[in-house]
C-alpha cells in the first residue's frame, strides 16, 4: 500500500531584515538653502544567494541620489533582505520563486525604509514606485540567453554565490 510520493514543497519566510542603510548629505548645510528643484535618480538591484541547503538570502537594494545641478543634496542606499526556506522544488520553479516571489515580499519593507529615512533627514519622502519583478526576471533571463549566445532561457545569475 505504500505509494511513491514526492516530498512536499516548502516555502517559508525565516526573517525579513534591514541589512544595510546609509544616508549622506555631503553638501549640507549650504545646499539646503538652494531654492532649485532637485533631480532624483533611483536605482534598484537584486541579489540572491544560497545560505545553506534549502535556505536562501534575497536582497533588494535601492540607491536614491538627489542632486541640485551637479551637487548631491542627499544619497540614500538601503539594502533590505529576507531569508527564505525553499525546499523540494525543481530548479525551473526555484529560480522564479527566488527571482520574483521573494523580492516581492521584501520590497515593501524597502519602500517604507527609504521613505522614512528621507523624512527623518528633513526632506519630503521619496516613495519608490511599484516594481514588476516578473518583468525584471524575464529581462535578466533574456540578457543571460543573449550573453550565452545559445538561445537558452536559463536564468543564469539570479542565484549567485556570496
C-alpha positions as CSV (number, residue, x, y, z in Angstrom):
1,X,0.0,0.0,0.0
2,X,3.0,2.3,0.2
3,X,2.9,4.8,-2.6
4,X,5.8,6.8,-4.0
5,X,5.1,10.4,-3.1
6,X,7.3,13.3,-3.8
7,X,8.4,15.4,-0.8
8,X,6.1,18.3,0.0
9,X,7.4,21.6,-1.4
10,X,8.3,24.1,1.3
11,X,8.3,27.9,1.1
12,X,8.7,29.8,4.3
13,X,9.9,33.3,5.3
14,X,12.5,32.8,8.0
15,X,13.3,36.5,8.5
16,X,13.0,39.9,6.9
17,X,15.7,42.4,8.0
18,X,17.4,45.7,7.1
19,X,20.9,44.5,6.0
20,X,22.5,47.9,5.3
21,X,21.5,51.6,5.4
22,X,23.4,54.7,4.5
23,X,22.5,58.4,4.4
24,X,24.8,61.0,3.2
25,X,24.3,64.8,2.9
26,X,27.8,65.8,1.7
27,X,27.0,69.4,0.8
28,X,24.9,70.3,3.9
29,X,24.2,72.8,5.2
30,X,24.8,75.2,2.3
31,X,22.9,73.2,-0.3
32,X,19.8,73.2,2.0
33,X,19.5,77.0,1.2
34,X,19.1,76.3,-2.5
35,X,15.7,77.0,-3.9
36,X,16.0,75.0,-7.1
37,X,14.1,71.8,-7.8
38,X,16.3,68.7,-7.2
39,X,16.7,65.8,-9.6
40,X,16.1,62.3,-8.2
41,X,17.7,59.2,-9.6
42,X,16.7,55.8,-8.2
43,X,18.5,52.5,-9.0
44,X,17.3,49.1,-7.8
45,X,19.4,46.0,-7.6
46,X,18.5,42.4,-6.8
47,X,20.8,39.7,-5.4
48,X,20.1,36.2,-4.2
49,X,22.5,33.6,-2.8
50,X,22.1,30.3,-1.1
51,X,23.0,30.4,2.7
52,X,22.8,26.7,3.3
53,X,20.9,23.7,2.0
54,X,17.4,25.0,1.1
55,X,17.9,28.4,2.7
56,X,18.3,31.5,0.5
57,X,19.0,35.2,1.2
58,X,17.4,37.6,-1.2
59,X,18.4,41.3,-1.1
60,X,16.8,44.2,-2.8
61,X,18.9,47.4,-2.8
62,X,17.7,50.9,-3.6
63,X,20.1,53.8,-4.2
64,X,18.4,57.2,-4.2
65,X,20.6,60.1,-5.4
66,X,19.1,63.6,-5.2
67,X,21.1,66.4,-6.8
68,X,20.7,70.1,-7.3
69,X,22.6,70.8,-10.5
70,X,25.9,68.9,-10.0
71,X,25.9,68.9,-6.2
72,X,24.5,66.0,-4.2
73,X,21.6,67.0,-1.8
74,X,21.4,63.6,-0.3
75,X,22.2,60.0,-1.1
76,X,20.4,57.0,0.5
77,X,21.4,53.4,0.0
78,X,19.2,50.8,1.6
79,X,19.5,47.1,1.4
80,X,16.5,45.1,2.6
81,X,16.9,41.3,2.8
82,X,15.0,38.2,3.6
83,X,15.9,34.7,4.5
84,X,13.7,32.1,2.9
85,X,13.4,28.3,3.3
86,X,12.7,26.8,-0.1
87,X,12.9,23.0,-0.4
88,X,11.7,20.2,-2.7
89,X,11.2,22.3,-5.8
90,X,12.5,21.6,-9.2
91,X,15.2,24.0,-10.5
92,X,12.8,25.5,-13.1
93,X,10.4,26.5,-10.2
94,X,13.1,27.5,-7.7
95,X,14.6,30.3,-9.9
96,X,11.3,32.2,-10.4
97,X,10.5,31.9,-6.7
98,X,13.9,33.4,-5.8
99,X,13.8,36.0,-8.6
100,X,10.2,37.1,-8.4
101,X,8.2,36.0,-5.3
102,X,10.9,36.7,-2.7
103,X,11.8,40.2,-3.9
104,X,8.0,41.0,-4.0
105,X,7.9,40.1,-0.3
106,X,11.0,42.1,0.7
107,X,10.3,45.2,-1.5
108,X,7.5,46.9,0.6
109,X,9.8,47.0,3.6
110,X,12.5,48.7,1.5
111,X,10.0,51.2,0.2
112,X,9.0,52.1,3.8
113,X,12.6,52.4,4.9
114,X,13.6,54.8,2.1
115,X,10.5,57.0,2.7
116,X,11.1,57.1,6.4
117,X,14.9,57.9,6.1
118,X,14.1,60.8,3.8
119,X,11.5,62.2,6.2
120,X,13.8,61.8,9.2
121,X,16.6,63.5,7.3
122,X,14.4,66.6,6.9
123,X,13.3,66.1,3.3
124,X,10.0,65.2,1.6
125,X,9.6,61.4,1.4
126,X,10.8,59.6,-1.7
127,X,8.3,57.0,-2.5
128,X,9.7,54.1,-4.6
129,X,7.3,53.1,-7.3
130,X,5.9,49.6,-7.6
131,X,8.2,47.2,-9.4
132,X,7.2,44.3,-11.7
133,X,9.7,41.7,-10.5
134,X,8.4,39.3,-13.1
135,X,9.4,41.7,-15.9
136,X,12.8,42.2,-14.3
137,X,13.3,38.4,-14.0
138,X,12.3,37.9,-17.7
139,X,14.7,40.6,-18.8
140,X,17.5,39.0,-16.8
141,X,16.7,35.7,-18.4
142,X,16.8,37.2,-21.9
143,X,20.1,39.0,-21.2
144,X,21.6,35.8,-19.9
145,X,20.4,34.0,-23.0
146,X,21.9,36.6,-25.3
147,X,25.1,36.6,-23.4
148,X,25.3,32.8,-23.7
149,X,24.6,33.1,-27.4
150,X,22.8,29.8,-27.4
151,X,19.2,30.9,-27.3
152,X,18.7,29.2,-23.9
153,X,16.4,31.0,-21.5
154,X,18.2,29.7,-18.4
155,X,18.0,32.3,-15.7
156,X,21.7,32.3,-15.0
157,X,22.8,34.8,-12.5
158,X,19.6,35.0,-10.4
159,X,21.1,32.9,-7.7
160,X,24.7,33.9,-7.1
161,X,27.3,32.9,-4.6
162,X,28.2,35.5,-1.9
